[in-house]
Amino acid sequence: MCGFVAVMAQQPGGPVPAPYTLQGMTDAIRHRGPDAEGHWRDDAAGIALGHRRLSILDLSEAGAQPMHSACGRFVIAFNGEIYNHPALRADLDHAGDAPDWRGQSDTETLLALVAARGLVDSLRACHGMFALALWDREARTLHLARDRMGEKPLYYGAIGGTWAAASELHGLRALPGCPTGTDPAAVAAYLARGYVPDGMSIHAGIAKLPPGRVLTLRAGTDPGTETSEDFVTLAARGMAAPAMADAAARSRNLEDVLHHAIQDQMIADVPLGCFLSGGIDSSLVAALMQTGRATPVETFSVGFTDARFDETPHAAAVARHLGTAHTEFRLDETEALDVIPDLARIYDEPFADSSQIPTALLCRAARKQVTVALTGDGADEVFGGYNRHILGPKLWRLLAPLPMALRRPLGRALAGLEGAAARHAALHRLAARARMPVTLLDKLGRLGELVAKADGMPDIYAHLTRGIMDPGAFMTAPPDHAVADLRLPAALERLTGTEWLMAQDSLGYLPGDILTKVDRAAMATSLETRAPFLDPQVIAAAWALPPEDRVARGRGKVALRTILERHLPAALIDRPKQGFAVPLDRWLREGLRDWAEGLLTRSDLLDRAGLNPQMIDEAWTGHLARRNNQGQKLWTVLMLLAWLDHDATAERPA
């Protein structure tokens, strides 16, 4: 895992930044690669690349970057891992297309593959996570590319007469002329989703390259974009595959595909382990990692002293059964709150998924023992694991026949229950005894609004996922088009119900929220994370399953449960989905109150964000008075203000 920057003159003969500027750009992303750095430039061609290396495969100098192809035509700066690179290298050897290999790195394999077959075909053959900048010395073009699912970030934009790209915004901000203001459309999208989606960034003029895309830049011409392979391609391929009628055969086939992906992702020349929450996803990864191994796999979990938000007992029970070498990090509330001032630095854009707190703490702790950790990320999106995948279609079937005259008072009653839950802790204790999800009572207000207003599955999805339902109401000058519509690409437009919801999550929430959360938290401490559920063969196999293998009889991830039952007793599997929840509502009323109030009353920050002070004050006072729980809405605003405060004091080049 690494980080890189790339700068290319927009016009023929144009200059590129001086060496000390390029140095400043790579220094800004040092946390992504503390082991080594490299710079390469061709002033005559108007191109410069910089790289920071976290050494995972081939720790020798043969893996150093920027790396030149054996033929001399290509220079690459690469961030990520190509898990099937040994097989790709063997194919090149067999076809007679291999150079005289200098080392064992996947980057060298990719360069040889590009020289033999071209970039787009090479990326389609690669199973991995990556972002890259590839300079073609012959064609004088710079190619920027990102992996299928968006595991690795890539920002780009026109800055000071150049095209510039970097693994994080931190790298671009070190370039003179980088935009500093916020884009109102990005702010509105952030308020709605809790993250800035692909295709834009918090700064106008800078964007995140969408997953699966290749952007080609040539001096004096407009950029060109093409798709190498993305989620839509993989899902469509799975749906077109011949159906396997036998359920047992489908299960065994899926387990084989998963096991192969996990074994591929266990290749490393440094210590490797696995995050283990005790839930279905991470437990299955740990089980398949441990299968056939004589030595225990290192597993890690983090928990809190508040039992409602603590999954460590479940993780420990799974670890004992599997025989992993398990490490448990139990944190008191003070340790959790202490990380919050660091979040604006860790996340280079505003980011408001509050599970970023335990994620950051888990990554810090695990990095003390391993350099690589496998995760269960992606399983919920690919196999139907979110409560909305189960409840969304049911809700619409119930609501569609009801007249609005009946739905409105029902919605108000549900919202009133949230206020009661905010005032009476006993309701939370009753919910826990009933085995309800830990955050269910805190979402009754949103559910009430959904019941009263939703008109179709897009509305259901928006109500179940948005941080702030009407972001324009919180802005002093809302943009005309605040939030993109939810139409699926043509290849997936026939999807309905649960599969429609899963596709929406895979296209937006997964790269924008889940993968961003893990990448920034892990790379801030120089830890590489890998997500085997996002292997392209796993995704295609998942979408080849009939819907009932994913969601059936009120349960999600049916196929994964079936596989896991072959490795763990049912008693360790069958429990409500918890997730990485934190007691955010209470923290904002107690331990975080002074910090929150200090930000929410800063008129300079509210002005920069374009936020309406009256709306912010109403949400804050209502939350403190326990009229309702506004924790997630306030956290979304607070993470924007904290990021702006950090950005205002960050050192920038003259």
Disulfide bonds with the S-S distance in Angstrom:
none
